[in-house]
Amino acid sequence: MTDLSAHMKPAAMEMHEHSPGVVLRSLVIGLTAFLTVVDLFATQAILPSLTRHYGVTPAAMGFAVNASTFGMAIAGLVVGFFSPHIDRRLGILLSLTLLAIPTSLLAIAPNITVFTILRVAQGLCMASAFTLTLAYLGEQCSAMDAGGAFAAYITGNVASNLIGRLVSAAVADGLGLAWNFYFFAALNLAGAVLVYFSIHRVQPMQVMMAIDSPLSAMLAHWRNPRLRAAYGLGFCILFAFIGTFTFVNFVLVRPPLSLGMMDLGLVYFVFLPSIFTTLLAGRVAAWLGTRLTIWAALGVAVIGLPLMLTSHLPLVLTGMVLVGVGTFFAQAAATGFVGQAASENRGIASGTYLACYFFGGLVGTALLGRLFDSFGWMACVIGVTGSLFAAALLTAMLTPQQ
């Protein structure tokens, strides 16, 4: 087996110099991320409408919508496993093109079972593109540029949460649920076009034969306590994020807040600050260190949770802003840490991290959905708080490399 990420030509990796065109590159990276994962959370903006359309409980519809995280967890592992043998550009291009198929079929899904299966298929395609892009960035960016590149990619993810939800609510409110999915299928194809013109096939790297198989490389990563802690941290971050921003939708449309469909979409301007703050994650982590950065970010998210238990919309929105800023900032710092901690087989490490991250989203949906249906919003928030405290404990193990 050859490890494409471990031994590269000097020309391909300038370890101590900034790459040219950083601003343009960051813009392209962010836009690629936006068009890759825009389907993931945009559907949450129309959760109440989907719940009425299929005649199911909030927990059941929440699980169906977030079933995409199951597909993403599987694809993260599989793509990471075979990452050394996959052409980055071709893999990303095919993943985004194929993503348009299940996205468009969601418009005609006859029942919640078919809807769930199609969401899983979406997740398979999204995570394939996501994992390969992170591996590409880890391999092609200089050491000084890597933190900014990862932050730009996560920022695109943040933007997809904001703009995706706004667009989803507006299209569904104006044209109906079906046209919402057709529109996002078109965005998937736009992402494929962007990749075709912006990402060039990487020149063959100078590699040396590795004695490890992909499985042994993955197991070696799991034996690394720093990576193991990062994997658990990723699990906890999306567990908390999913629990917050899936079930708060039902709180917002019920009395006393009683927001309408378009109002619910506008609520997600709460992600706007995160677009700007997440861009700073790489610099802050370089300045304060990964652990202090993530602890601070998690602290911000914890502060926001009690505000979301009030019946006053401004306080609820402030709480949502803080949870969004904190979780996205922590995610950006954790993603960059994985790329640094895995000195070899970065594609496999990134895939494993993303598998744990998205599996945390699936588990969060299932467990917190049961809490929400059975005991209400406060129980759900308590579960989210527990996840963030677990994340803080795991962060203590993200020690600097000796």
TITI-899632 format. One record per residue (C-alpha): residue in three letters; x, y, z. Coordinates in steps of 0.02 Angstrom, whole numbers, plus 32768, in hexadecimal, padded with zeros to 4 digits. Layout:
# residues N
+-----+------+------+------+
:  aa :   c1 :   c2 :   c3 :
+-----+------+------+------+
: ALA :    X :    Y :    Z :
...
+-----+------+------+------+
//
This chain:
# residues 402
+-----+------+------+------+
:  aa :   c1 :   c2 :   c3 :
+-----+------+------+------+
: MET : 8000 : 8000 : 8000 :
: THR : 803A : 80B2 : 7FDE :
: ASP : 8014 : 8141 : 8055 :
: LEU : 7FF0 : 81DB : 7FED :
: SER : 7FEE : 824E : 8083 :
: ALA : 808D : 821F : 80DB :
: HIS : 811E : 823F : 8063 :
: MET : 8106 : 82C7 : 7FE3 :
: LYS : 8178 : 8321 : 7F6A :
: PRO : 81C3 : 83BE : 7FB4 :
: ALA : 8170 : 8423 : 7F29 :
: ALA : 80C7 : 83E5 : 7F61 :
: MET : 80DC : 841A : 8015 :
: GLU : 8133 : 84B9 : 804A :
: MET : 8138 : 849D : 8104 :
: HIS : 8168 : 854A : 813C :
: GLU : 8120 : 85BF : 80BA :
: HIS : 8072 : 85FF : 8096 :
: SER : 8026 : 85C5 : 7FF4 :
: PRO : 7FFC : 864C : 7F74 :
: GLY : 7F4C : 8689 : 7F59 :
: VAL : 7F16 : 8661 : 800B :
: VAL : 7E79 : 86CE : 8005 :
: LEU : 7E3C : 8687 : 7F5F :
: ARG : 7E66 : 85D7 : 7F97 :
: SER : 7E06 : 85EF : 803A :
: LEU : 7D6F : 862E : 7FD8 :
: VAL : 7D71 : 8596 : 7F66 :
: ILE : 7D89 : 8520 : 7FF9 :
: GLY : 7CF8 : 856F : 8058 :
: LEU : 7C85 : 856C : 7FC1 :
: THR : 7CAF : 84B6 : 7FA0 :
: ALA : 7C84 : 848C : 8054 :
: PHE : 7BE2 : 84EE : 8046 :
: LEU : 7BA8 : 848F : 7FAC :
: THR : 7BE1 : 83E8 : 7FF5 :
: VAL : 7B7F : 83EA : 8097 :
: VAL : 7AF3 : 8467 : 8074 :
: ASP : 7A76 : 83D5 : 8072 :
: LEU : 7AA9 : 8397 : 811D :
: PHE : 7A55 : 8416 : 818D :
: ALA : 79EA : 847D : 8116 :
: THR : 795C : 8400 : 8128 :
: GLN : 7953 : 8425 : 81E3 :
: ALA : 7904 : 84CD : 81BA :
: ILE : 786B : 8473 : 8175 :
: LEU : 7863 : 83EB : 81FC :
: PRO : 77B9 : 8422 : 8240 :
: SER : 7770 : 8422 : 818F :
: LEU : 77B9 : 8376 : 816A :
: THR : 7774 : 8336 : 8210 :
: ARG : 76C5 : 836C : 81DD :
: HIS : 76DC : 832D : 812A :
: TYR : 7709 : 827C : 8161 :
: GLY : 769C : 827C : 81FD :
: VAL : 7725 : 8244 : 8276 :
: THR : 776F : 827C : 831D :
: PRO : 77FA : 82FE : 832A :
: ALA : 7875 : 8277 : 8362 :
: ALA : 784B : 8207 : 82CE :
: MET : 785A : 8293 : 824F :
: GLY : 78F7 : 82D4 : 82A2 :
: PHE : 7945 : 8228 : 8295 :
: ALA : 7913 : 8219 : 81DD :
: VAL : 795B : 82C4 : 81B0 :
: ASN : 79FC : 82A3 : 820F :
: ALA : 7A0E : 81F1 : 81CB :
: SER : 7A86 : 8243 : 8151 :
: THR : 7B05 : 8240 : 81DF :
: PHE : 7AFE : 8181 : 81DC :
: GLY : 7B2D : 8180 : 8125 :
: MET : 7BB4 : 8200 : 8149 :
: ALA : 7BFE : 8196 : 81D5 :
: ILE : 7C07 : 80FD : 8164 :
: ALA : 7C4F : 815C : 80D1 :
: GLY : 7CCD : 81B3 : 8141 :
: LEU : 7D12 : 810A : 8177 :
: VAL : 7D0E : 80B8 : 80CC :
: VAL : 7D56 : 814B : 806C :
: GLY : 7DD8 : 8167 : 80F2 :
: PHE : 7E06 : 80AE : 80EC :
: PHE : 7E24 : 80B1 : 8031 :
: SER : 7E5F : 8166 : 802E :
: PRO : 7F12 : 813E : 7FF6 :
: HIS : 7ECE : 80F3 : 7F56 :
: ILE : 7E4A : 8175 : 7F28 :
: ASP : 7E6C : 8205 : 7EB2 :
: ARG : 7E36 : 829D : 7F17 :
: ARG : 7DF0 : 8307 : 7E8A :
: LEU : 7D92 : 827A : 7E33 :
: GLY : 7D4B : 823B : 7ED8 :
: ILE : 7D0A : 82E6 : 7F0C :
: LEU : 7CC3 : 8306 : 7E5F :
: LEU : 7C65 : 8260 : 7E56 :
: SER : 7C24 : 8270 : 7F08 :
: LEU : 7BD5 : 831B : 7EE9 :
: THR : 7B8C : 82E5 : 7E42 :
: LEU : 7B3D : 8249 : 7E8B :
: LEU : 7AFD : 82AD : 7F21 :
: ALA : 7A7F : 8304 : 7EB0 :
: ILE : 7A23 : 825F : 7E92 :
: PRO : 79E3 : 8238 : 7F43 :
: THR : 79CA : 82F2 : 7F61 :
: SER : 7951 : 8302 : 7ED0 :
: LEU : 78F9 : 825D : 7EFD :
: LEU : 78CF : 82A2 : 7FAA :
: ALA : 784F : 8310 : 7F52 :
: ILE : 77E6 : 8277 : 7F2A :
: ALA : 780B : 8208 : 7FC2 :
: PRO : 7764 : 81B2 : 7FE7 :
: ASN : 7781 : 818D : 809F :
: ILE : 77FB : 81AA : 812D :
: THR : 7855 : 8105 : 810F :
: VAL : 7884 : 8134 : 805D :
: PHE : 78AE : 81E4 : 8099 :
: THR : 7926 : 819A : 811B :
: ILE : 797C : 812A : 809B :
: LEU : 7996 : 81BC : 8025 :
: ARG : 79DF : 8225 : 80B2 :
: VAL : 7A5B : 8198 : 80D6 :
: ALA : 7A8A : 8197 : 801D :
: GLN : 7AA5 : 8252 : 8025 :
: GLY : 7B17 : 8239 : 80BA :
: LEU : 7B80 : 81B9 : 805D :
: CYS : 7BA0 : 8234 : 7FD0 :
: MET : 7BBB : 82CC : 803F :
: ALA : 7C38 : 8276 : 80B1 :
: SER : 7C99 : 822E : 801E :
: ALA : 7CB4 : 82DD : 7FDA :
: PHE : 7CD2 : 8325 : 8088 :
: THR : 7D53 : 82A2 : 80BA :
: LEU : 7DB3 : 82AC : 8017 :
: THR : 7DB7 : 8369 : 801E :
: LEU : 7DFD : 8369 : 80CF :
: ALA : 7E80 : 82EA : 809C :
: TYR : 7EAB : 8355 : 8004 :
: LEU : 7EC0 : 83F0 : 8071 :
: GLY : 7F2A : 8394 : 80EF :
: GLU : 7F9E : 8357 : 8065 :
: GLN : 7FAB : 83F1 : 7FF8 :
: CYS : 7FAE : 8483 : 8072 :
: SER : 804D : 84BC : 80C6 :
: ALA : 805B : 84A8 : 8181 :
: MET : 8039 : 8562 : 819D :
: ASP : 7FA7 : 8566 : 8124 :
: ALA : 7F54 : 84C6 : 815F :
: GLY : 7EFA : 8512 : 81F5 :
: GLY : 7EB2 : 859D : 8189 :
: ALA : 7E7F : 8522 : 8101 :
: PHE : 7E23 : 84B2 : 817B :
: ALA : 7DD1 : 854B : 81CB :
: ALA : 7D99 : 8587 : 811F :
: TYR : 7D4C : 84DC : 80FC :
: ILE : 7CF0 : 84D8 : 81A3 :
: THR : 7CB8 : 858C : 8184 :
: GLY : 7C69 : 8552 : 80E1 :
: ASN : 7C12 : 84CF : 8149 :
: VAL : 7BD1 : 8557 : 81BD :
: ALA : 7B94 : 85BE : 812A :
: SER : 7B35 : 8528 : 80E8 :
: ASN : 7ADA : 851E : 818E :
: LEU : 7AA4 : 85D3 : 8182 :
: ILE : 7A81 : 85EA : 80C9 :
: GLY : 7A45 : 8538 : 80B0 :
: ARG : 79C0 : 8549 : 8137 :
: LEU : 798B : 85F5 : 80FA :
: VAL : 7979 : 85B8 : 8047 :
: SER : 7923 : 8518 : 807A :
: ALA : 78A1 : 8574 : 80E0 :
: ALA : 7884 : 85F6 : 8057 :
: VAL : 7875 : 8579 : 7FC9 :
: ALA : 7806 : 8504 : 802B :
: ASP : 7798 : 8594 : 8064 :
: GLY : 7788 : 85DE : 7FB6 :
: LEU : 778B : 8546 : 7F42 :
: GLY : 776C : 84AF : 7FB1 :
: LEU : 77D4 : 8423 : 7FFA :
: ALA : 77F9 : 83CB : 7F55 :
: TRP : 784B : 8463 : 7F02 :
: ASN : 78B8 : 8478 : 7F9B :
: PHE : 790F : 83D3 : 7F74 :
: TYR : 791B : 83F5 : 7EBA :
: PHE : 7971 : 849A : 7EE1 :
: PHE : 79F2 : 8448 : 7F51 :
: ALA : 7A14 : 83C3 : 7ECD :
: ALA : 7A44 : 8450 : 7E59 :
: LEU : 7ABB : 8493 : 7EDE :
: ASN : 7B0D : 83E8 : 7EE8 :
: LEU : 7B30 : 83ED : 7E2E :
: ALA : 7B73 : 849E : 7E40 :
: GLY : 7BEE : 845A : 7EBF :
: ALA : 7C29 : 83D6 : 7E43 :
: VAL : 7C45 : 845E : 7DC1 :
: LEU : 7CA9 : 84C6 : 7E3D :
: VAL : 7D18 : 8431 : 7E68 :
: TYR : 7D32 : 840B : 7DAF :
: PHE : 7D77 : 84B8 : 7D8E :
: SER : 7DCD : 84E1 : 7E34 :
: ILE : 7E21 : 8441 : 7E70 :
: HIS : 7EA8 : 83FE : 7DFF :
: ARG : 7EE2 : 834C : 7E00 :
: VAL : 7F72 : 833E : 7E79 :
: GLN : 801B : 8314 : 7E2E :
: PRO : 8058 : 8268 : 7E60 :
: MET : 80B0 : 8272 : 7F07 :
: GLN : 8154 : 8222 : 7F32 :
: VAL : 8120 : 8195 : 7FA4 :
: MET : 8175 : 8109 : 7FFE :
: MET : 8128 : 8060 : 801A :
: ALA : 80D0 : 8050 : 80C0 :
: ILE : 80CB : 7FAC : 811C :
: ASP : 8021 : 7FD1 : 8169 :
: SER : 7F7B : 7FA4 : 811B :
: PRO : 7EED : 8022 : 8128 :
: LEU : 7EA3 : 7FBC : 81B7 :
: SER : 7F46 : 7FBA : 8219 :
: ALA : 7F5D : 8074 : 81F8 :
: MET : 7EAE : 8095 : 823C :
: LEU : 7ED1 : 802A : 82D5 :
: ALA : 7F75 : 8087 : 82EF :
: HIS : 7F14 : 812A : 82F1 :
: TRP : 7E9C : 80E3 : 8373 :
: ARG : 7F31 : 80B3 : 83E0 :
: ASN : 7F69 : 8168 : 83DC :
: PRO : 7F18 : 81B8 : 8476 :
: ARG : 7F1A : 8265 : 8428 :
: LEU : 7EBB : 822C : 838D :
: ARG : 7E48 : 81C0 : 83F5 :
: ALA : 7E19 : 8257 : 845D :
: ALA : 7DFE : 82BF : 83BF :
: TYR : 7D89 : 823A : 837A :
: GLY : 7D23 : 823D : 841B :
: LEU : 7D23 : 82FA : 8419 :
: GLY : 7CDB : 82FB : 8369 :
: PHE : 7C53 : 8282 : 83A1 :
: CYS : 7C21 : 82F5 : 8431 :
: ILE : 7C23 : 8394 : 83C9 :
: LEU : 7BA4 : 835A : 8348 :
: PHE : 7B3F : 8300 : 83CF :
: ALA : 7B28 : 83AA : 8422 :
: PHE : 7B0E : 840B : 8380 :
: ILE : 7A8B : 8392 : 833D :
: GLY : 7A2F : 838E : 83E2 :
: THR : 7A26 : 8449 : 83E9 :
: PHE : 79FB : 847A : 8337 :
: THR : 7989 : 83E9 : 830C :
: PHE : 790E : 83F4 : 839C :
: VAL : 7913 : 84B0 : 83BA :
: ASN : 78B1 : 84BC : 8317 :
: PHE : 7819 : 8470 : 836E :
: VAL : 782D : 84E5 : 8402 :
: LEU : 782F : 857B : 838E :
: VAL : 778E : 854E : 8333 :
: ARG : 772D : 8523 : 83D1 :
: PRO : 76E0 : 85A0 : 844C :
: PRO : 7717 : 8616 : 8494 :
: LEU : 7791 : 863B : 8405 :
: SER : 7721 : 85FA : 8378 :
: LEU : 778E : 8627 : 82E2 :
: GLY : 7755 : 8608 : 822F :
: MET : 77B5 : 85AD : 81A6 :
: MET : 780E : 8646 : 815F :
: ASP : 782F : 868B : 820D :
: LEU : 787E : 85E5 : 823B :
: GLY : 78F3 : 85F4 : 81A7 :
: LEU : 7924 : 86A6 : 81D7 :
: VAL : 794D : 866A : 8286 :
: TYR : 79E6 : 8615 : 823E :
: PHE : 7A3D : 86BA : 8227 :
: VAL : 7A7D : 8683 : 82D2 :
: PHE : 7B05 : 862A : 826E :
: LEU : 7B43 : 86CC : 8220 :
: PRO : 7BC0 : 86F5 : 82AC :
: SER : 7C06 : 8644 : 829D :
: ILE : 7C37 : 8663 : 81E9 :
: PHE : 7CB0 : 86E9 : 8223 :
: THR : 7CEA : 869E : 82C7 :
: THR : 7D10 : 85F1 : 827F :
: LEU : 7D8B : 863D : 8203 :
: LEU : 7DF4 : 866F : 8298 :
: ALA : 7DFD : 85C0 : 82E2 :
: GLY : 7EA3 : 8593 : 828F :
: ARG : 7EF9 : 8633 : 82CB :
: VAL : 7EB2 : 8627 : 837A :
: ALA : 7EE7 : 8571 : 838A :
: ALA : 7F97 : 85A0 : 8352 :
: TRP : 7F9B : 862C : 83D1 :
: LEU : 7F47 : 85DC : 846A :
: GLY : 7F61 : 8525 : 8441 :
: THR : 7EDC : 84A7 : 8410 :
: ARG : 7EA1 : 847C : 84BF :
: LEU : 7E84 : 852D : 84FD :
: THR : 7E2F : 8559 : 845A :
: ILE : 7DB5 : 84C8 : 8464 :
: TRP : 7D93 : 84E0 : 851D :
: ALA : 7D68 : 8596 : 84FE :
: ALA : 7CF8 : 8568 : 846C :
: LEU : 7C9D : 84E3 : 84D1 :
: GLY : 7C87 : 855F : 855F :
: VAL : 7C32 : 85D9 : 84E9 :
: ALA : 7BBA : 8550 : 84B1 :
: VAL : 7B90 : 851E : 8564 :
: ILE : 7B68 : 85D3 : 8591 :
: GLY : 7AEA : 85D9 : 8503 :
: LEU : 7A85 : 8540 : 8537 :
: PRO : 7A25 : 8589 : 85CD :
: LEU : 79F0 : 861D : 8563 :
: MET : 7996 : 85A6 : 84EE :
: LEU : 7925 : 856C : 857B :
: THR : 78D1 : 8616 : 858D :
: SER : 782F : 864D : 853A :
: HIS : 787A : 86EF : 84F7 :
: LEU : 78AE : 86E6 : 8441 :
: PRO : 7944 : 875E : 844E :
: LEU : 798F : 86F3 : 84D9 :
: VAL : 796E : 8652 : 847A :
: LEU : 79C2 : 869A : 83DF :
: THR : 7A57 : 86D5 : 8445 :
: GLY : 7A69 : 8627 : 848B :
: MET : 7A64 : 85DE : 83DC :
: VAL : 7AEB : 8657 : 83A3 :
: LEU : 7B5D : 8623 : 8433 :
: VAL : 7B42 : 8568 : 8417 :
: GLY : 7B63 : 857C : 835D :
: VAL : 7C00 : 85E4 : 8375 :
: GLY : 7C44 : 856F : 83FA :
: THR : 7C25 : 84C9 : 83A3 :
: PHE : 7C61 : 8501 : 82F8 :
: PHE : 7CFE : 854F : 8343 :
: ALA : 7D24 : 84AF : 83A3 :
: GLN : 7D05 : 8446 : 8307 :
: ALA : 7D7C : 84AE : 829E :
: ALA : 7E05 : 84A1 : 8322 :
: ALA : 7DEA : 83E6 : 8338 :
: THR : 7DEF : 83C6 : 827C :
: GLY : 7E94 : 8422 : 826D :
: PHE : 7ED9 : 83C0 : 8301 :
: VAL : 7EB5 : 8318 : 82AD :
: GLY : 7F16 : 834E : 8213 :
: GLN : 7FAB : 837A : 8282 :
: ALA : 7FA2 : 82E4 : 82F8 :
: ALA : 7F9F : 8264 : 826A :
: SER : 804E : 826D : 8224 :
: GLU : 8025 : 81E1 : 81A9 :
: ASN : 7F88 : 81A3 : 8152 :
: ARG : 7F2E : 8249 : 8169 :
: GLY : 7EA1 : 8215 : 80F5 :
: ILE : 7E7B : 8180 : 8165 :
: ALA : 7E86 : 81EC : 8202 :
: SER : 7E11 : 8270 : 81B8 :
: GLY : 7D96 : 81EA : 8182 :
: THR : 7D94 : 819B : 822F :
: TYR : 7D7D : 8244 : 8282 :
: LEU : 7CEB : 8270 : 8210 :
: ALA : 7C9D : 81C5 : 822C :
: CYS : 7CA0 : 81E2 : 82E8 :
: TYR : 7C62 : 8295 : 82D0 :
: PHE : 7BCC : 8263 : 8268 :
: PHE : 7BA7 : 81C9 : 82D2 :
: GLY : 7B9A : 8241 : 8364 :
: GLY : 7B15 : 829F : 8303 :
: LEU : 7AB1 : 8201 : 82E6 :
: VAL : 7ABB : 81CA : 839B :
: GLY : 7A91 : 827A : 83D3 :
: THR : 79F7 : 827C : 8366 :
: ALA : 79BA : 81D4 : 83A9 :
: LEU : 79DD : 81F1 : 8463 :
: LEU : 79AF : 82A8 : 846D :
: GLY : 7915 : 828B : 8402 :
: ARG : 78D5 : 820E : 8481 :
: LEU : 78F9 : 8288 : 850D :
: PHE : 789E : 8313 : 84AF :
: ASP : 7804 : 82AA : 848A :
: SER : 77FB : 8261 : 853A :
: PHE : 7836 : 82EC : 85AD :
: GLY : 783C : 838C : 8547 :
: TRP : 78B9 : 840E : 8511 :
: MET : 790E : 8424 : 85BB :
: ALA : 7940 : 836C : 85C0 :
: CYS : 7986 : 837E : 8510 :
: VAL : 79EF : 8415 : 8544 :
: ILE : 7A31 : 83B5 : 85DC :
: GLY : 7A69 : 8329 : 8567 :
: VAL : 7AC1 : 83A8 : 84F7 :
: THR : 7B18 : 83F3 : 8590 :
: GLY : 7B58 : 8347 : 85C3 :
: SER : 7BA0 : 832D : 8516 :
: LEU : 7BFE : 83D3 : 851C :
: PHE : 7C48 : 83AA : 85C6 :
: ALA : 7C81 : 8301 : 8583 :
: ALA : 7CD1 : 835E : 84F1 :
: ALA : 7D2E : 83CE : 856B :
: LEU : 7D75 : 8336 : 85C6 :
: LEU : 7DB1 : 82E9 : 8523 :
: THR : 7E02 : 838D : 84F1 :
: ALA : 7E7C : 837A : 8581 :
: MET : 7ECC : 82EB : 8520 :
: LEU : 7EF2 : 8355 : 8486 :
: THR : 7FA4 : 8373 : 84BD :
: PRO : 8023 : 83C8 : 844C :
: GLN : 8090 : 8353 : 83E7 :
: GLN : 8138 : 8334 : 8438 :
+-----+------+------+------+
//
